[in-house]
Amino acid sequence: MNAWLARLLREQGTDIFRMKGVLRIANDPRRFVFQGVHMLFDGRPHHAWGSDPRTNKLIFIGRNLDRDALHADFQACLV
């Protein structure tokens, strides 16, 4: 996941106006939340999932972004 986001920001950071998300990380009871603007990125563990459904949600706002490629690249990160 880290390698994919680093590559994505390096290659398309100027076209990514905003990104944010909540991720389920294997073997971690907490949500991982992240946000970014262009090439700036910040992410950290947040509170525990508790009884909430554990899902991954990512939002990218920008120009010239390929939705299918983003989805495929993200899917390749899943274990």
Wavefront OBJ file of the C-alpha trace (Angstrom):
o trace
v 0.000 0.000 0.000
v 2.760 2.440 0.941
v 4.685 1.684 -2.236
v 1.580 2.165 -4.387
v 0.656 5.507 -2.784
v 4.257 6.730 -3.039
v 4.391 5.830 -6.739
v 0.957 7.333 -7.367
v 1.926 10.638 -5.762
v 5.276 10.703 -7.532
v 3.732 10.050 -10.945
v 0.368 11.824 -10.657
v 0.649 14.074 -7.609
v 0.147 17.283 -9.573
v -3.154 15.906 -10.916
v -4.436 14.792 -7.511
v -6.158 17.775 -5.930
v -7.377 15.891 -2.876
v -7.485 12.344 -1.574
v -8.765 10.801 1.605
v -9.690 7.427 2.893
v -10.219 4.909 5.636
v -8.394 1.600 5.369
v -8.637 -1.721 7.094
v -5.098 -2.911 7.770
v -4.538 -6.640 8.372
v -4.064 -7.570 12.027
v -4.782 -4.045 13.281
v -8.022 -3.405 15.207
v -7.851 0.318 14.355
v -8.906 2.222 11.272
v -6.102 3.787 9.281
v -7.159 7.227 8.057
v -5.307 9.269 5.485
v -5.629 12.466 3.529
v -3.549 14.269 0.994
v -3.338 17.314 -1.239
v -1.257 17.075 -4.413
v 1.994 15.426 -3.286
v 1.453 15.937 0.443
v 0.198 12.914 2.351
v -0.572 12.168 5.983
v -1.915 8.970 7.471
v -2.184 7.394 10.886
v -4.055 4.793 12.907
v -7.308 6.061 14.379
v -9.839 4.583 16.778
v -10.817 0.896 16.809
v -13.437 -0.385 14.406
v -15.597 -1.722 17.204
v -18.836 -3.115 15.770
v -18.622 -1.010 12.577
v -18.170 -2.946 9.326
v -14.481 -3.067 8.358
v -14.267 -1.641 4.857
v -11.823 0.275 2.714
v -12.949 3.636 1.348
v -10.783 5.824 -0.857
v -11.692 9.082 -2.563
v -9.542 10.799 -5.188
v -10.410 14.191 -6.630
v -8.332 15.433 -9.528
v -7.858 15.572 -13.257
v -6.716 12.952 -15.743
v -7.191 10.178 -13.174
v -8.002 6.705 -14.477
v -10.638 5.239 -12.163
v -10.158 1.678 -13.428
v -6.361 1.849 -13.029
v -6.674 3.291 -9.507
v -9.090 0.516 -8.575
v -6.892 -2.219 -10.060
v -3.749 -0.877 -8.406
v -5.501 -0.674 -5.044
v -6.898 -4.201 -5.408
v -3.354 -5.448 -6.006
v -2.431 -4.147 -2.516
v -5.060 -6.252 -0.751
v -4.087 -9.427 1.075
l 1 2 3 4 5 6 7 8 9 10 11 12 13 14 15 16 17 18 19 20 21 22 23 24 25 26 27 28 29 30 31 32 33 34 35 36 37 38 39 40 41 42 43 44 45 46 47 48 49 50 51 52 53 54 55 56 57 58 59 60 61 62 63 64 65 66 67 68 69 70 71 72 73 74 75 76 77 78 79
